[in-house]
Amino acid sequence: MAKDKGQRRPKAETPKGFRDYFAHEVGARKTMLDKIAAVYHRYGFDALETSAVETVEALGKFLPDVDRPNEGVFAWEEEGDWLALRYDLTAPLARVAAQYRNDLPSPYRRYAMGPVWRNEKPGPGRFRQFYQCDADTVGAASVAADAEICAMLSDALEEVGIARGDYVIRVNNRKVLNGVMEVAGILDPADPSRFEAERGIVLRAIDKLDRLGVDGVRALLGEGRKDASGDFTKGAGLTSAQCTVIMRFVTANQTVSSILSAQVDAAVEVSKQYASTLVHAAGGDSKSGRARNIRNKATVHHLRDIVGGSEVGEEGVAELEEIAALLDAQGYGPDRIIIDPSVVRGLGYYTGPVFEAELTFEITDEKGRPRQFGSVAGGGRYDDLVKRFTGQAVPATGVSIGVDRLLAALAAKGRGTPEAQGPVVVTVMDRTRMAEYMGMVSTLRAAGIRAEMYLGNPKNFGNQLKYADKRQSPVAIIQGEDEAARGVVQVKDLILGAKLAQEASLEEWKAQPAQVEVPLAELVQTVRAIMGRHG
């Protein structure tokens, strides 16, 4: 008879698609989010913490597949209802805005920070649980709310350590793209369902501009595109004239840049006086040499020319113009926020202005190649969200910051939060005097100093100091029988000791002793002095 092998031991491993966060990572995230929260609070936004669980019905169109509620989200059935871990922080906001609409102020400004869960295939840098940091305004139809979100996002990035010049916030408008589609003849305001397939292909093609380039996008607008492997992707089948209209929109950013560059070159060739006149005519400040909003004004003018004749397109351009003016009046010029038609990500979800924060500095990838860091935040106006619950249109706009990506960006720039110091460790020299050691720990804690007593086997004193090093402790407290009899303690500066052991000569060691003996009454004072010396 075969022997019973017994119960199988579980594997000590993190589930696929999830990760563990240790003290320094948790601390860095908290420090960053606290700074962002301070900016949001300064703008009048209130904190909101919603349940981690929502009904699948409340998540609605946010699910990847509403016909299979257990796909895309972590869901389970309970008493006939499907429940799920929240997929994002926006759907819970819509539910809250509808549920408490009679109690909340309107407009309602809120920010939320916390984990979300997605039951999707994990990959490099793609996890099933991750943090989001959102800020939204519900109940404000004015694009002043969108401008405020952009300004607040700019302030938040600078507050956490992204210097001006290392980021840009790009703003576009779904209505402008709709206008372009209408001019191109693939959007019929009287029958929005017509040409829906073609518009989907166009939208996906535009979103691939960075990867495929102008020629690749144009091919997808027409008959289709064959990639390097020989695979063929069917295009939208637009005519040459229709493609030209779309491509004017797609390349608007490059066109404006070329026009402005040509104007500046021409101005320099003619005379410095002409250059000054050009800047002044475009709304610049000739005294400071800062051409305020020239780029945004030129972009708006170019877009208005493209969507001419489309009511919705012209409305979108007017909204962009107002956003640019509101931001410029507050000092948020194109050095921080620009009108950029190339922002198309998520346009199928949004109903008006959209924005994306992109970090412009270079980093090195895993193969040593330089590349730009890319997007760390995005958002826009989504006026149909709360309507699902109330049946009434409620305007809303907001932004979401990718917490992990922003943390990675700060680390890449060397601006991440340094690892926090560990606690002061009170070592144990005599098991019979545990109460006295605990008394020292209590004295330190009462003074606001993080401290702990060594709880392992005290037999080997060297192991206690190794423990303190692994804990990144700044100070170790030592009191043997002799010190106790004389009412003193040995205070060991572990940070200085490590430096001296690596770098210092004997003379420097004598000049800066890493271990001092002080009266027990001066314990707190001495520890504070050492910790202050190391910041």
C-alpha positions as CSV (number, residue, x, y, z in Angstrom):
1,M,0.0,0.0,0.0
2,A,1.4,3.4,-1.1
3,K,2.3,5.7,1.7
4,D,0.3,8.9,2.1
5,K,2.6,11.7,1.0
6,G,0.7,14.2,3.1
7,Q,-0.5,17.6,2.2
8,R,1.5,19.4,-0.4
9,R,3.3,22.5,0.8
10,P,2.2,25.7,-0.9
11,K,4.7,27.6,-3.0
12,A,6.1,30.7,-1.5
13,E,5.6,32.9,-4.6
14,T,3.6,36.0,-5.6
15,P,0.6,35.2,-7.8
16,K,1.2,35.9,-11.5
17,G,0.5,39.5,-12.4
18,F,0.8,40.8,-8.9
19,R,3.8,42.1,-6.9
20,D,4.8,42.9,-3.3
21,Y,5.8,46.4,-2.2
22,F,8.4,46.7,0.6
23,A,9.0,49.6,3.0
24,H,11.0,51.9,0.8
25,E,8.6,51.5,-2.1
26,V,5.6,52.1,0.0
27,G,7.3,55.1,1.5
28,A,8.2,56.6,-1.8
29,R,4.7,56.1,-3.1
30,K,3.1,57.7,0.0
31,T,5.5,60.7,-0.2
32,M,4.6,61.3,-3.8
33,L,0.9,60.9,-3.3
34,D,0.9,63.2,-0.3
35,K,2.5,65.9,-2.4
36,I,-0.1,65.4,-5.2
37,A,-2.9,65.4,-2.6
38,A,-1.6,68.7,-1.2
39,V,-1.9,70.3,-4.7
40,Y,-5.4,68.9,-5.3
41,H,-6.5,70.1,-1.8
42,R,-5.1,73.5,-2.7
43,Y,-7.3,73.6,-5.7
44,G,-10.4,72.9,-3.6
45,F,-10.8,69.2,-4.4
46,D,-12.0,66.8,-1.6
47,A,-10.7,63.3,-0.9
48,L,-13.0,60.4,-1.7
49,E,-12.4,56.7,-0.8
50,T,-14.9,54.3,-2.4
51,S,-15.4,50.6,-1.8
52,A,-13.0,48.3,-3.6
53,V,-16.0,46.3,-4.7
54,E,-18.7,47.5,-7.1
55,T,-21.6,45.7,-8.8
56,V,-20.8,44.6,-12.4
57,E,-23.9,46.6,-13.4
58,A,-22.3,49.8,-12.0
59,L,-19.1,49.1,-13.9
60,G,-21.1,48.9,-17.1
61,K,-19.2,49.8,-20.3
62,F,-15.9,50.0,-18.3
63,L,-15.8,46.2,-18.5
64,P,-13.8,44.8,-21.4
65,D,-16.6,42.3,-22.1
66,V,-20.0,43.0,-20.5
67,D,-21.4,39.7,-21.8
68,R,-18.8,37.8,-19.7
69,P,-18.7,39.7,-16.4
70,N,-15.9,37.4,-15.1
71,E,-13.7,38.4,-18.0
72,G,-11.5,41.5,-17.6
73,V,-12.4,41.9,-13.9
74,F,-12.2,39.8,-10.8
75,A,-15.9,39.0,-10.3
76,W,-18.1,36.6,-8.5
77,E,-21.8,36.0,-8.1
78,E,-23.5,36.6,-4.8
79,E,-27.2,36.2,-4.2
80,G,-28.0,36.6,-7.9
81,D,-25.8,39.7,-8.4
82,W,-22.4,39.9,-9.9
83,L,-19.8,41.8,-7.9
84,A,-16.3,42.8,-8.9
85,L,-13.2,44.4,-7.7
86,R,-13.1,47.9,-9.1
87,Y,-11.7,48.2,-12.5
88,D,-10.8,51.9,-12.2
89,L,-11.6,54.9,-10.0
90,T,-14.0,56.6,-12.5
91,A,-16.9,54.2,-12.5
92,P,-17.1,54.3,-8.6
93,L,-17.2,58.1,-8.9
94,A,-20.1,58.0,-11.3
95,R,-22.0,55.7,-8.9
96,V,-21.2,58.0,-5.9
97,A,-22.2,61.2,-7.9
98,A,-25.6,59.6,-8.7
99,Q,-26.2,58.0,-5.3
100,Y,-25.5,61.1,-3.3
101,R,-26.5,63.7,-5.9
102,N,-28.8,65.4,-3.4
103,D,-26.1,65.7,-0.7
104,L,-23.1,66.6,-2.8
105,P,-22.3,70.2,-3.9
106,S,-22.5,70.8,-7.6
107,P,-20.0,71.0,-9.2
108,Y,-18.4,68.3,-7.1
109,R,-14.6,68.2,-7.1
110,R,-13.0,65.0,-5.8
111,Y,-9.7,63.2,-5.9
112,A,-9.1,59.5,-5.2
113,M,-6.0,57.3,-4.8
114,G,-5.9,53.6,-4.4
115,P,-5.4,50.2,-6.0
116,V,-7.5,48.9,-8.9
117,W,-7.7,45.3,-10.3
118,R,-7.9,44.0,-13.9
119,N,-8.2,40.4,-14.8
120,E,-6.0,40.7,-17.9
121,K,-3.0,38.9,-19.2
122,P,0.1,40.2,-17.3
123,G,3.3,41.1,-19.0
124,P,6.5,43.1,-18.5
125,G,5.5,46.2,-16.4
126,R,1.8,45.2,-16.7
127,F,0.2,44.1,-13.5
128,R,-3.2,42.9,-12.5
129,Q,-3.2,45.2,-9.4
130,F,-1.8,48.7,-9.6
131,Y,-2.4,52.2,-8.1
132,Q,-4.3,55.0,-9.7
133,C,-4.5,58.7,-8.7
134,D,-7.5,60.5,-10.1
135,A,-9.0,64.0,-9.8
136,D,-12.4,64.8,-11.4
137,T,-15.0,67.6,-11.5
138,V,-18.6,66.5,-11.9
139,G,-21.3,68.9,-12.8
140,A,-19.4,71.7,-14.6
141,A,-20.1,72.1,-18.3
142,S,-17.7,75.0,-18.7
143,V,-14.3,74.1,-20.3
144,A,-12.9,76.2,-17.4
145,A,-13.1,73.0,-15.5
146,D,-10.9,71.3,-18.1
147,A,-8.4,74.1,-18.0
148,E,-8.3,73.9,-14.2
149,I,-7.5,70.1,-14.4
150,C,-4.6,70.8,-16.8
151,A,-3.2,73.6,-14.6
152,M,-3.5,71.4,-11.5
153,L,-1.8,68.5,-13.3
154,S,1.1,70.8,-14.2
155,D,1.4,71.9,-10.6
156,A,1.3,68.4,-9.4
157,L,4.1,67.2,-11.7
158,E,6.3,70.1,-10.6
159,E,5.5,69.5,-7.0
160,V,6.7,65.9,-7.0
161,G,10.0,66.8,-8.8
162,I,9.4,66.9,-12.6
163,A,11.1,70.1,-13.6
164,R,9.5,72.5,-16.1
165,G,11.0,71.6,-19.5
166,D,10.9,67.9,-18.6
167,Y,7.2,67.5,-19.3
168,V,4.5,68.8,-21.5
169,I,0.7,68.5,-21.2
170,R,-1.0,68.1,-24.6
171,V,-4.6,69.1,-25.1
172,N,-7.0,68.1,-27.9
173,N,-10.8,67.8,-28.4
174,R,-12.9,64.9,-29.5
175,K,-15.3,67.4,-31.2
176,V,-12.5,68.5,-33.4
177,L,-11.8,65.0,-34.6
178,N,-15.6,64.5,-35.2
179,G,-15.5,67.7,-37.3
180,V,-12.6,66.4,-39.3
181,M,-14.5,63.1,-39.9
182,E,-17.5,65.1,-41.0
183,V,-15.5,67.2,-43.4
184,A,-14.0,64.0,-44.7
185,G,-17.4,62.5,-45.3
186,I,-17.3,59.6,-42.8
187,L,-19.5,61.1,-40.1
188,D,-23.1,61.9,-40.7
189,P,-24.6,64.0,-37.9
190,A,-28.1,62.8,-38.9
191,D,-27.1,59.1,-38.7
192,P,-24.1,58.7,-36.3
193,S,-24.1,54.9,-36.9
194,R,-23.1,55.3,-40.6
195,F,-19.4,54.7,-41.4
196,E,-18.9,53.5,-37.8
197,A,-16.5,50.8,-39.0
198,E,-14.5,53.2,-41.1
199,R,-14.2,55.7,-38.2
200,G,-12.9,52.9,-35.9
201,I,-10.2,52.1,-38.3
202,V,-9.3,55.8,-38.7
203,L,-9.1,56.3,-35.0
204,R,-6.9,53.3,-34.5
205,A,-4.7,54.4,-37.4
206,I,-4.2,57.9,-36.0
207,D,-3.3,56.4,-32.6
208,K,-0.4,54.5,-34.3
209,L,1.2,57.7,-35.6
210,D,4.2,57.5,-33.3
211,R,4.9,53.9,-34.3
212,L,4.0,53.8,-38.0
213,G,4.8,57.3,-39.1
214,V,2.8,59.5,-41.5
215,D,3.1,57.0,-44.4
216,G,1.9,54.1,-42.3
217,V,-1.1,56.0,-41.1
218,R,-2.0,57.1,-44.6
219,A,-1.8,53.5,-45.8
220,L,-4.3,52.4,-43.1
221,L,-6.6,55.2,-44.1
222,G,-6.6,53.9,-47.7
223,E,-6.6,50.3,-48.8
224,G,-4.4,49.0,-46.0
225,R,-0.8,48.3,-45.0
226,K,1.6,45.4,-45.2
227,D,4.2,45.3,-42.4
228,A,7.8,44.1,-42.5
229,S,6.7,40.5,-41.8
230,G,4.3,40.5,-44.8
231,D,1.1,40.6,-42.7
232,F,-1.6,42.8,-44.3
233,T,-3.9,45.0,-42.3
234,K,-7.0,46.1,-44.1
235,G,-7.5,49.9,-44.2
236,A,-10.5,52.2,-43.9
237,G,-10.9,52.4,-47.8
238,L,-11.0,56.2,-47.9
239,T,-10.6,58.1,-51.1
240,S,-7.5,60.2,-51.8
241,A,-9.4,63.4,-51.0
242,Q,-10.7,61.9,-47.7
243,C,-7.2,60.8,-46.7
244,T,-5.9,64.3,-47.4
245,V,-8.4,65.8,-44.9
246,I,-7.5,63.3,-42.2
247,M,-3.8,63.7,-42.8
248,R,-4.0,67.5,-42.5
249,F,-5.4,66.9,-39.0
250,V,-2.8,64.2,-38.2
251,T,0.1,66.3,-39.3
252,A,-1.2,69.6,-37.9
253,N,1.4,69.7,-35.1
254,Q,4.3,69.3,-37.6
255,T,2.7,71.9,-39.9
256,V,2.4,74.5,-37.2
257,S,5.9,73.9,-36.1
258,S,7.2,74.4,-39.6
259,I,5.2,77.6,-40.1
260,L,6.4,79.1,-36.8
261,S,10.0,78.1,-37.6
262,A,9.8,79.6,-41.1
263,Q,8.3,82.8,-39.6
264,V,11.1,83.1,-37.1
265,D,13.8,82.5,-39.7
266,A,12.2,85.1,-42.0
267,A,11.9,87.6,-39.2
268,V,15.6,87.2,-38.4
269,E,16.5,87.6,-42.0
270,V,14.5,90.8,-42.5
271,S,15.4,92.6,-39.3
272,K,15.2,92.3,-35.5
273,Q,12.5,95.0,-35.6
274,Y,10.3,92.8,-37.7
275,A,10.8,89.9,-35.4
276,S,9.7,92.1,-32.5
277,T,6.6,93.1,-34.5
278,L,5.8,89.5,-35.3
279,V,6.0,88.5,-31.7
280,H,3.8,91.4,-30.6
281,A,1.2,90.7,-33.3
282,A,0.9,87.1,-32.2
283,G,0.3,88.1,-28.6
284,G,3.9,87.9,-27.4
285,D,5.7,89.8,-24.7
286,S,8.6,91.6,-26.5
287,K,10.0,92.9,-23.2
288,S,10.6,89.4,-21.8
289,G,11.2,87.8,-25.1
290,R,8.6,85.2,-24.4
291,A,6.1,84.7,-27.3
292,R,3.1,83.9,-25.1
293,N,0.7,81.4,-26.8
294,I,2.0,81.9,-30.3
295,R,2.0,78.2,-30.9
296,N,-1.4,77.6,-29.4
297,K,-2.9,80.4,-31.4
298,A,-1.3,79.1,-34.6
299,T,-2.6,75.6,-33.9
300,V,-6.1,76.8,-33.2
301,H,-6.1,78.8,-36.5
302,H,-4.9,75.8,-38.4
303,L,-7.5,73.5,-36.9
304,R,-10.3,76.0,-37.6
305,D,-9.3,76.0,-41.3
306,I,-9.4,72.2,-41.4
307,V,-12.9,71.8,-39.8
308,G,-14.5,74.8,-41.6
309,G,-18.2,74.0,-42.3
310,S,-18.5,71.5,-39.5
311,E,-20.6,72.8,-36.6
312,V,-19.3,70.3,-34.1
313,G,-15.7,70.8,-35.3
314,E,-15.8,74.5,-35.0
315,E,-17.3,74.1,-31.5
316,G,-14.4,71.9,-30.5
317,V,-11.9,74.5,-31.9
318,A,-13.6,77.2,-30.0
319,E,-13.3,75.2,-26.8
320,L,-9.6,74.6,-27.3
321,E,-9.2,78.3,-27.9
322,E,-10.9,79.2,-24.7
323,I,-8.8,76.6,-22.7
324,A,-5.6,78.1,-24.1
325,A,-6.7,81.6,-23.2
326,L,-7.7,80.6,-19.7
327,L,-4.4,78.9,-19.1
328,D,-2.4,81.6,-20.6
329,A,-4.1,84.2,-18.4
330,Q,-2.8,82.2,-15.4
331,G,0.7,81.9,-16.8
332,Y,0.4,78.3,-18.1
333,G,1.9,78.9,-21.6
334,P,3.1,76.4,-24.2
335,D,6.2,75.8,-22.1
336,R,3.9,73.6,-20.0
337,I,0.6,73.1,-21.8
338,I,0.1,73.0,-25.6
339,I,-2.8,72.5,-28.0
340,D,-1.8,69.3,-29.9
341,P,-4.1,67.4,-32.3
342,S,-1.9,64.4,-32.1
343,V,-3.5,63.4,-28.8
344,V,-6.0,60.8,-29.8
345,R,-5.7,58.1,-27.2
346,G,-9.1,57.3,-25.6
347,L,-11.1,59.6,-27.9
348,G,-13.7,57.0,-28.3
349,Y,-14.5,57.3,-24.6
350,Y,-14.4,61.1,-24.2
351,T,-16.9,63.6,-25.4
352,G,-14.9,66.9,-25.5
353,P,-11.4,68.1,-24.4
354,V,-8.8,65.4,-23.8
355,F,-5.3,65.8,-22.3
356,E,-2.2,63.8,-21.8
357,A,1.0,64.5,-19.7
358,E,4.1,63.4,-21.4
359,L,7.6,63.4,-19.9
360,T,10.1,64.7,-22.6
361,F,13.4,63.7,-21.1
362,E,15.4,60.7,-22.3
363,I,16.1,57.4,-20.5
364,T,18.0,54.3,-21.5
365,D,16.0,51.1,-22.2
366,E,17.0,47.6,-21.2
367,K,19.2,47.4,-24.4
368,G,21.0,50.6,-23.7
369,R,19.1,52.6,-26.3
370,P,18.0,56.2,-25.6
371,R,14.2,56.8,-25.6
372,Q,11.8,59.3,-24.2
373,F,9.9,58.3,-21.1
374,G,6.5,59.0,-22.5
375,S,3.0,59.5,-21.0
376,V,2.4,59.4,-17.2
377,A,-1.2,60.8,-17.0
378,G,-4.2,61.3,-19.2
379,G,-7.8,62.3,-19.0
380,G,-10.6,64.4,-20.5
381,R,-14.3,65.2,-20.6
382,Y,-16.8,62.4,-20.3
383,D,-20.3,63.9,-20.1
384,D,-22.3,60.7,-20.5
385,L,-20.9,58.9,-17.5
386,V,-23.4,59.7,-14.7
387,K,-26.3,59.6,-17.1
388,R,-26.2,55.8,-17.0
389,F,-27.5,56.0,-13.4
390,T,-29.8,59.0,-13.5
391,G,-31.0,59.2,-17.1
392,Q,-29.9,62.9,-17.1
393,A,-26.8,64.3,-18.7
394,V,-24.2,65.3,-16.1
395,P,-21.0,67.0,-17.4
396,A,-17.7,65.7,-16.0
397,T,-14.0,66.0,-16.6
398,G,-11.0,64.4,-14.9
399,V,-7.5,63.1,-15.1
400,S,-5.7,59.9,-13.9
401,I,-2.0,59.7,-13.0
402,G,-0.1,56.5,-13.5
403,V,1.4,56.2,-10.1
404,D,3.9,53.5,-10.8
405,R,5.1,55.2,-14.0
406,L,5.5,58.5,-12.3
407,L,7.5,56.9,-9.5
408,A,9.7,55.2,-12.1
409,A,10.2,58.6,-13.8
410,L,11.3,60.2,-10.6
411,A,13.7,57.4,-10.0
412,A,15.1,57.8,-13.5
413,K,15.7,61.5,-12.9
414,G,17.3,60.7,-9.5
415,R,14.5,62.5,-7.7
416,G,12.9,59.5,-6.0
417,T,12.5,59.4,-2.3
418,P,15.7,58.1,-0.6
419,E,15.3,55.0,1.5
420,A,14.1,56.0,4.9
421,Q,16.3,55.4,7.9
422,G,15.5,52.3,10.0
423,P,14.8,52.5,13.8
424,V,17.3,53.0,16.5
425,V,18.2,49.6,17.8
426,V,18.6,49.0,21.5
427,T,20.9,45.9,21.8
428,V,20.5,43.3,24.5
429,M,23.6,42.4,26.6
430,D,22.0,40.8,29.6
431,R,18.7,38.8,29.4
432,T,17.9,39.6,33.0
433,R,17.7,43.3,32.3
434,M,15.1,43.2,29.5
435,A,12.8,45.6,31.4
436,E,15.5,48.2,31.5
437,Y,16.2,47.9,27.8
438,M,12.5,48.2,27.1
439,G,12.5,51.3,29.3
440,M,15.2,52.9,27.0
441,V,13.0,52.0,23.9
442,S,10.0,53.7,25.5
443,T,12.0,56.8,26.4
444,L,13.1,57.1,22.7
445,R,9.6,56.5,21.4
446,A,8.1,59.0,23.8
447,A,10.6,61.6,22.4
448,G,9.3,60.9,18.8
449,I,12.3,58.7,17.8
450,R,11.6,55.5,16.0
451,A,13.1,52.7,18.1
452,E,13.0,49.0,18.8
453,M,14.7,46.5,21.1
454,Y,16.5,43.5,19.6
455,L,14.2,40.5,20.0
456,G,16.4,37.8,18.5
457,N,18.9,35.6,20.3
458,P,21.3,38.0,22.1
459,K,24.0,35.5,22.6
460,N,26.1,36.7,19.6
461,F,26.5,40.5,19.9
462,G,27.9,40.7,16.3
463,N,24.6,39.4,15.0
464,Q,22.8,42.2,16.7
465,L,24.9,44.8,14.8
466,K,24.4,42.9,11.6
467,Y,20.6,43.1,12.2
468,A,20.9,46.8,12.8
469,D,22.8,47.2,9.5
470,K,20.1,45.2,7.6
471,R,17.5,47.4,9.2
472,Q,19.4,50.5,8.0
473,S,19.5,51.7,11.6
474,P,21.3,55.0,12.2
475,V,22.2,54.3,15.8
476,A,22.7,51.3,18.1
477,I,22.4,51.6,21.9
478,I,24.6,49.4,24.0
479,Q,24.6,48.9,27.8
480,G,26.4,46.1,29.5
481,E,26.7,45.3,33.2
482,D,29.5,47.8,33.7
483,E,27.7,50.7,31.9
484,A,24.5,50.0,33.9
485,A,26.4,50.2,37.2
486,R,27.8,53.6,36.2
487,G,24.4,54.9,34.8
488,V,25.8,55.4,31.2
489,V,25.1,54.0,27.7
490,Q,27.3,53.5,24.6
491,V,25.7,55.3,21.6
492,K,27.1,53.9,18.3
493,D,26.7,56.1,15.1
494,L,26.3,53.3,12.6
495,I,26.2,55.6,9.6
496,L,29.5,57.3,10.5
497,G,31.0,54.0,11.5
498,A,30.3,52.6,8.0
499,K,31.8,55.6,6.3
500,L,34.9,55.6,8.4
501,A,35.4,51.9,7.9
502,Q,35.4,52.4,4.2
503,E,37.1,55.8,3.7
504,A,38.8,57.3,6.8
505,S,42.3,57.2,8.1
506,L,43.1,56.5,11.7
507,E,43.4,60.3,12.4
508,E,39.9,60.9,11.0
509,W,38.5,58.1,13.1
510,K,40.0,59.7,16.3
511,A,38.6,63.1,15.2
512,Q,35.1,61.8,14.8
513,P,34.5,58.8,17.1
514,A,31.6,56.7,15.8
515,Q,30.8,55.5,19.4
516,V,30.4,57.7,22.5
517,E,29.6,57.1,26.1
518,V,27.0,59.4,27.7
519,P,24.9,59.5,30.8
520,L,21.6,57.7,30.4
521,A,19.8,61.0,31.0
522,E,21.4,62.3,27.8
523,L,20.3,59.4,25.6
524,V,17.6,61.2,23.7
525,Q,19.7,64.4,23.3
526,T,22.7,62.4,21.9
527,V,20.6,60.3,19.5
528,R,18.8,63.4,18.2
529,A,22.2,65.0,17.5
530,I,23.5,62.0,15.6
531,M,20.3,61.7,13.5
532,G,20.3,65.4,12.8
533,R,23.9,65.2,11.6
534,H,22.9,62.7,9.0
535,G,19.7,64.6,7.9
